[in-house]
């Protein structure tokens, strides 16, 4: 039996659906191969705003930020989390504000 069309449930699963807001700012914990060759290219292709990265090996984070034109290398995971929390809080309470 040959089927010409794809079932609608399969088709809908393969559709590219983005959330309504994509400029929150993404930062990475861990800047290895999966992030550099998988996540970052996919996020760039979809138009997401990426801000920086943290890695246990600071040089790995520095290379990722430089190669992909990101904004910041985070020196500690605590600073990373606080920055993301603050950005989230600002965008929630002042939705028209510029990115920090």
Order of alpha helices (4+ residues) and beta strands (2+ residues): alpha-beta-alpha-beta-alpha-beta-alpha
